[in-house]
Amino acid sequence: MPQSVDRALDLLDAVAEAAEPVPAKVLARQLDCGLSTVYDLLGSLTERGHLARTPAGYTLGYRVPALHRAFQRQLRIDERVHEALLRLRRSSGADVFFSTYRDGGIAVLDGAAGPDSAFSVGQDTAAHATAHGRALLAALPAATRRQYLTASGLPPRTPHTITTPDRLERELRRVRRNGVAVEREESVSGMACIAIPVPIRPSGPGTPPTALTAVSAALPIADFARLRGPLTEALRREVAGLG
């Protein structure tokens, strides 16, 4: 049973990562799995609505958006967040996202972006290289941050990525001092990002706010110098309404 569950999830991931419908035979080759087994699993996933069968192959099913909405509801991502992202998208033209640190991981939970965006909703496995990741890492207690970075490492995403702990810590101190995180072509070549942490209310008297979420914007590096100032201010305004 556990192996069947793993294979079913592998199928779901493979279909999700594909740019177009995927035939069962292609999935069987990708997963190095027997075609009859793949058909059995595809049948179950399709019956439950997680996948849909089309003449060209399998696509994600109607249950996937419902699961994402439930995920957002459980994380208490209300309409204010999505409306703020839409306002930022309309006013700036940048791709904008809402991210969080939760249970030892960093993920992008919601976004307003164009179809060709270099970034997307999902887990961030290279938070050291992203602006939203740095905004969240900078807010974590030092021990928690070290634990996260020990597990994830500091792999290079581009030639510009910070890959040494000392340099990253210096950058995170700058983030805490300025209240804004910035990266230029460290995650994706040709792109720059700005992120503002969203503080939560302190849990007790004298306890400083802790940022567990952040709002970020991504734009082409060619536009960064011109738009950095106004975009940062727009992010600050929207974040102030969410805190």
Secondary structure, 3 states (H helix, E strand, C coil): CHHHHHHHHHHHHHHHHCCCCECHHHHHHHHCCCHHHHHHHHHHHHHCCCEEEECCEEEECCHHHHHHHHHHHHCCCCHHHHHHHHHHHHHHCCEEEEEEEECCEEEEEEEECCCCCCCCCEECCCHHHCHHHHHHHHHCCHHHHHHHHHHHCCCCCCCCCCCCHHHHHHHHHHHHHHCCEEEECCCCCCEEEEEEEEECCCCCCCCCCCEEEEEEEEEEHHHHHHHHHHHHHHHHHHHHHHC
